[in-house]
Amino acid sequence: MSVNLPPLPELHPIDGIRLGTVAAGIRYENRPDLVVIECAEGARAAGVFTQNAFRAAPVVIAQAHLDLAMPRLLVINTGNANAGTGDEGLRDALRTCERAAELAGVQTLEVLPFSTGVIGEPLPVERIEAGLPRALAALDAEGWAEAARGILTTDTAPKGASRVLDLPEGEVRITGICKGAGMIRPDMATMLAFIATDAGLDKTVLESLVKEAADASFNRITVDGDTSTNDACLLLATGRGVALSPDSGGWEAFRSALIEVFRTLAQAIVRDGEGATRFVTVQVEEAADPAEALAVAYTIAHSPLVKTALYAGDPNWGRILAAVGRAGLADFDITRVRIFLDDVRIVERGGRAADYAEEAGQAVMSKPELTIRVLLGRGETCERIWTTDLSHEYVTINAEYRT
Amino acid sequence: MSVNLPPLPELHPIDGIRLGTVAAGIRYENRPDLVVIECAEGARAAGVFTQNAFRAAPVVIAQAHLDLAMPRLLVINTGNANAGTGDEGLRDALRTCERAAELAGVQTLEVLPFSTGVIGEPLPVERIEAGLPRALAALDAEGWAEAARGILTTDTAPKGASRVLDLPEGEVRITGICKGAGMIRPDMATMLAFIATDAGLDKTVLESLVKEAADASFNRITVDGDTSTNDACLLLATGRGVALSPDSGGWEAFRSALIEVFRTLAQAIVRDGEGATRFVTVQVEEAADPAEALAVAYTIAHSPLVKTALYAGDPNWGRILAAVGRAGLADFDITRVRIFLDDVRIVERGGRAADYAEEAGQAVMSKPELTIRVLLGRGETCERIWTTDLSHEYVTINAEYRT
């Protein structure tokens, strides 16, 4: 089940990036589950990682390596998260890096490991090691689509986005892939995202850019409020194309295209959310600051009662208003709140809007995509997040799948 | 569906309290939906109410009246919450009080209104008014069990608790009833609770007692994390029996019996939680303070992934550990955490416990009642809360029932 998830678009190669995908039998037979992304020398990289205090071994190693060196290889496996595996897990992640480094002739510090899948089982390192030579042999600049399939777990379809920009400085390309369907929420979720550009970017610029873009995308989505131990989003800039900086004439066009790629990928994760039958934008306006706008937005997006009403297509404004009421805002006058479903005003002055007709609300709620707009009457800040409903399918998936 | 919900016990009458229950046709025909509780002159009362900023009209009126006068009558209707009804709702709640006061010969300020049911529809005041004379005529000291049935909404069974204590000062009785099944969480939920004792208690003592008892019971339960607009818990002390104060020889016995009654009622709500198939105690030990103990406990109890694993009977310690990890504790060393399912140690040193055998965890998870124990290794505080799993039935109930 997914909601208007677009088919994988053409993913333009990025000069300096090659990808290799193989089936290494990590958890299932004959399923692509090992991806290597090679990055040419001289590239820059920056990433954001899970905020969960329970970080998986590959996250610990990838962050440490990224602090010390520029990555040349990313090694991504599905089927096993190498999380909750203690010191043994760290050793396994390092062994993967060592072996990949050896085979590719780079330093161990230049390899970043990423894992996703079952928590708490030992990483089958020997299968990864056995698959690595084939994955390296398969490296191909045209390998994006195959890699997009190779990193999936409970996803129903591959996810990617790609742009070719004509800037005053010349052509610039951005291509990204990601995975994730459950355990999704801000501060990264069970999601992996790899985005590359051929632009040349300063490391400081790249670091602030990945943070800004993640905050506008992956940190604004939630399926079930659960964050994972393995989330990672990596932005690579190969520098094979034109150099860009915030002073460049094409900077704003590049920056907004990059955010758009991030956002398309993040929304694809929500569209493919576990059991999702609706794609819902929660937009909170007139907040005093971003923190309270997000508090209200997430309280709505995480409310099981709102989510089941969305599943039922029930314009249950009482549940939405009750969620707003418990978001913990200080000195909060609920009678100033107005709530809209798309353009239909459903709540004003602490109750049902005077001109609201149930059929109008019903019509919006029957759509696969809709916006819940909440106006707080407290300030001028607006925040938007994206979420799904809570369906029987969600319960089925998570009562059966062992993460 | 409910988990080991005991049948309604004998509810001992409380001298000075009479209850009358009738079917007033508020939302359904021939279903008890209007309850009047009469309190003899000279009684004392104290209450705790929803912390939701979106407070229903009856909560606003009940709190205001309770501040100004001692209640003589409680008027409780189901079928309609009179919430999200704006000024009209306040007028309707007041009209109910006026009419009840007129009929019973008391002051309007001495009447407290309580409503539970559908949000956002006008209160059918005329039906309540029409039912009031019959409810008053039905007043009976033996009316507790009928009242316990009269206040239900989505509950599958009535809930009550009663104790007769032999204190050095003489016999003291405590009897209480409550309702609630969904939209349950701390700071009160869609729940109403009415507890009475014949003891004579000072108002200040009563007020601190109701707060302490609610914090140990109704404010430690959660079904879905949603709080309601209408929650109220009222403790009445008629003073017809022996006078008690914190200096009395029987004080501790009384205090702990009262908390036990509150807790039995609160746990009955969880046992009858919407779609509940398991009754789960989440106990967090070795926390630095109560706030962080509760943060961890509620993050576990609200995690859809933990809740669906509980539904599946899956000892998925990775999901529990991931929930602990995202509870937002500062300077948190996840490797100090130990997690037990009942007495089975499942997590230590950041991973699966060395001596843990899946069958042992499986055996605990297959029980209808179990405890998730988390030891944080940060201090000496312990907090316990009670919750349920997340089942298909929960989704069905809330996708179909219009609160």
Boltz contact constraints between the chains, C-beta under 6 A:
constraints:
  - contact:
      token1: [A, 52]
      token2: [B, 325]
      max_distance: 6.0
  - contact:
      token1: [A, 52]
      token2: [B, 326]
      max_distance: 6.0
  - contact:
      token1: [A, 53]
      token2: [B, 325]
      max_distance: 6.0
  - contact:
      token1: [A, 53]
      token2: [B, 332]
      max_distance: 6.0
  - contact:
      token1: [A, 53]
      token2: [B, 334]
      max_distance: 6.0
  - contact:
      token1: [A, 54]
      token2: [B, 321]
      max_distance: 6.0
  - contact:
      token1: [A, 54]
      token2: [B, 322]
      max_distance: 6.0
  - contact:
      token1: [A, 54]
      token2: [B, 325]
      max_distance: 6.0
  - contact:
      token1: [A, 54]
      token2: [B, 334]
      max_distance: 6.0
  - contact:
      token1: [A, 84]
      token2: [B, 318]
      max_distance: 6.0
  - contact:
      token1: [A, 84]
      token2: [B, 321]
      max_distance: 6.0
  - contact:
      token1: [A, 84]
      token2: [B, 351]
      max_distance: 6.0
  - contact:
      token1: [A, 85]
      token2: [B, 351]
      max_distance: 6.0
  - contact:
      token1: [A, 86]
      token2: [B, 349]
      max_distance: 6.0
  - contact:
      token1: [A, 86]
      token2: [B, 350]
      max_distance: 6.0
  - contact:
      token1: [A, 86]
      token2: [B, 351]
      max_distance: 6.0
  - contact:
      token1: [A, 119]
      token2: [B, 318]
      max_distance: 6.0
  - contact:
      token1: [A, 120]
      token2: [B, 318]
      max_distance: 6.0
  - contact:
      token1: [A, 120]
      token2: [B, 352]
      max_distance: 6.0
  - contact:
      token1: [A, 224]
      token2: [B, 304]
      max_distance: 6.0
  - contact:
      token1: [A, 226]
      token2: [B, 303]
      max_distance: 6.0
  - contact:
      token1: [A, 226]
      token2: [B, 305]
      max_distance: 6.0
  - contact:
      token1: [A, 227]
      token2: [B, 326]
      max_distance: 6.0
  - contact:
      token1: [A, 229]
      token2: [B, 322]
      max_distance: 6.0
  - contact:
      token1: [A, 303]
      token2: [B, 226]
      max_distance: 6.0
  - contact:
      token1: [A, 304]
      token2: [B, 224]
      max_distance: 6.0
  - contact:
      token1: [A, 305]
      token2: [B, 226]
      max_distance: 6.0
  - contact:
      token1: [A, 305]
      token2: [B, 398]
      max_distance: 6.0
  - contact:
      token1: [A, 308]
      token2: [B, 395]
      max_distance: 6.0
  - contact:
      token1: [A, 308]
      token2: [B, 398]
      max_distance: 6.0
  - contact:
      token1: [A, 308]
      token2: [B, 399]
      max_distance: 6.0
  - contact:
      token1: [A, 311]
      token2: [B, 399]
      max_distance: 6.0
  - contact:
      token1: [A, 312]
      token2: [B, 399]
      max_distance: 6.0
  - contact:
      token1: [A, 318]
      token2: [B, 84]
      max_distance: 6.0
  - contact:
      token1: [A, 318]
      token2: [B, 119]
      max_distance: 6.0
  - contact:
      token1: [A, 318]
      token2: [B, 120]
      max_distance: 6.0
  - contact:
      token1: [A, 321]
      token2: [B, 54]
      max_distance: 6.0
  - contact:
      token1: [A, 321]
      token2: [B, 84]
      max_distance: 6.0
  - contact:
      token1: [A, 322]
      token2: [B, 54]
      max_distance: 6.0
  - contact:
      token1: [A, 322]
      token2: [B, 229]
      max_distance: 6.0
  - contact:
      token1: [A, 325]
      token2: [B, 52]
      max_distance: 6.0
  - contact:
      token1: [A, 325]
      token2: [B, 53]
      max_distance: 6.0
  - contact:
      token1: [A, 325]
      token2: [B, 54]
      max_distance: 6.0
  - contact:
      token1: [A, 326]
      token2: [B, 52]
      max_distance: 6.0
  - contact:
      token1: [A, 326]
      token2: [B, 227]
      max_distance: 6.0
  - contact:
      token1: [A, 332]
      token2: [B, 53]
      max_distance: 6.0
  - contact:
      token1: [A, 334]
      token2: [B, 53]
      max_distance: 6.0
  - contact:
      token1: [A, 334]
      token2: [B, 54]
      max_distance: 6.0
  - contact:
      token1: [A, 349]
      token2: [B, 86]
      max_distance: 6.0
  - contact:
      token1: [A, 350]
      token2: [B, 86]
      max_distance: 6.0
  - contact:
      token1: [A, 351]
      token2: [B, 84]
      max_distance: 6.0
  - contact:
      token1: [A, 351]
      token2: [B, 85]
      max_distance: 6.0
  - contact:
      token1: [A, 351]
      token2: [B, 86]
      max_distance: 6.0
  - contact:
      token1: [A, 352]
      token2: [B, 120]
      max_distance: 6.0
  - contact:
      token1: [A, 392]
      token2: [B, 392]
      max_distance: 6.0
  - contact:
      token1: [A, 392]
      token2: [B, 395]
      max_distance: 6.0
  - contact:
      token1: [A, 395]
      token2: [B, 308]
      max_distance: 6.0
  - contact:
      token1: [A, 395]
      token2: [B, 392]
      max_distance: 6.0
  - contact:
      token1: [A, 395]
      token2: [B, 395]
      max_distance: 6.0
  - contact:
      token1: [A, 398]
      token2: [B, 305]
      max_distance: 6.0
  - contact:
      token1: [A, 398]
      token2: [B, 308]
      max_distance: 6.0
  - contact:
      token1: [A, 399]
      token2: [B, 308]
      max_distance: 6.0
  - contact:
      token1: [A, 399]
      token2: [B, 311]
      max_distance: 6.0
  - contact:
      token1: [A, 399]
      token2: [B, 312]
      max_distance: 6.0
